[in-house]
């Protein structure tokens, strides 16, 4: 997979996710397998699955630190925001930290996170990439922001090698976590104005805006060699420093938990969704961090995390040619494998997927397709929404989609045209998210009572909503007799691509059954008792 993100002027961020494959994998036909009528006791609200990836500039007017109200309105579609935050933004000079404004770029991170908090958009800050001063420690031909986050020449298997990144994580957490009683003598805030009349950074702690922080992005990258790739054991050592200063061995002011014990550390989303990578991380923790008093392994992460894009190839490989609807890919199997692994090895720790999605450019190998009268934009909306339903159905706890805006909608490079918005205009998928969030955001998945057509049951206390659609890519139609005992009528919610709210119809229920025609676009049914 190749993912190149180009941003204007100095706000350029480059993310590359290429999975190298030395042998041609055998293509396999997948179809989602579901255990029907199995009751789940999940209390995970569906809004958790309506997350998006993006950047700080997605909140501001172009090239400025002035809030763009239209961009903020776009964020209301989502239940979560995974913020690609370059480490160098907050620590442009070694040991000097800035947040509002950031020394690099002049952004107001306080405002980004405050806006998310005020609008109930949960933030996952993905602290990624090496700052310039660390990159400079590498020989000229090895300098890359994607390098392992330790100065050149250090042992990647030693937690102490990652102390500089762990110190930055402490500073970030001290400001945006929940701990208001932190020792402020440990804060290394750079209050120097950038120019005469500039607003300096001011000391703030325990703002409570951020509850999750991710340690780097796709650390299992093999395509850039040893300077950028971390084995599971090396990454576990990295996480041990990042998490709690390697159980306090690295001193004061080091690690997330040292600043705020309530902040959750999310492991890097891995590009190749292989459960053995996480199992080896757990084994490292057993050996080097031991066990807690309750007998559980003393792990240095709170959430398991992976990436996969749904297409016609094996998961995590570069051997694919077109996007496919999630039900006809390995998406369900991968989710099931990670949830089962967590139950066996990590005491049922939450599992998230923080990247998946589809392009709309006709030349992309990760593209959606036109289906009869439905454009690639409408197909993108259907498939991404159905992906969210699949992740909820198979026991994940959150999903974030790639990403808010395009890299370049005119590019055929994979992941360049996968945006939810175009400028300040929502694409159908962003409207769908907004509409579904209003209907189903506080409901939790309970069970599936039919797999074709798909009928999922969501509950909120004593309320129940049925999510119904055809899991295909052929414009296939289906009829379904939905049992609604005791109801005389039902409310049907239908998504409207260009509107901020759904279309609602009240229809009669005869003899406790509702015969309803379904398409590949989800609809939502609620009984009127």
Secondary structure, DSSP 8 states (H G I E B T S, - for coil): -------STT-----------SS------------TT-------BGGGG-EEEE-GGGGBSTTSSSB-HHHHHHHTT-SEEEEEEEHHHH-SBTTBB--BT-TTT--BHHHHHHHHHHTT-EEEEEEES--HHHHTTS-GGG--TTS-SS-TTS-TT-GGGGHHHHHHHHHHHHHHSS-TT--GGG--B----SSTT--------------EEEE-S-TT--TT-TTT---HHHHHHHHHHHHHTTTTTT-TT-SHHHH-TT-EEE---BSS--HHHHHHHHHHHHHHT-B-TTS-B--S-SBEEEE---BSS-TTSS---SB--GGGSSHHHHHHHHHHHHHHHSTT--EEEEE---B--TT-TTB---BTTB-HHHHHHHHHHHHHHHHHHTT-SEEEES-SB-S-TT--STTSS--SEETTEE-HHHHHHHHHHHHHTT-EEEEEEEETTEEEEEEETTEEEEEEE---SS---EEEEEE-TT-SEEEEEE--TTSSS-EEEEEE-BTTEEEEEE-SS-EEEEEE-
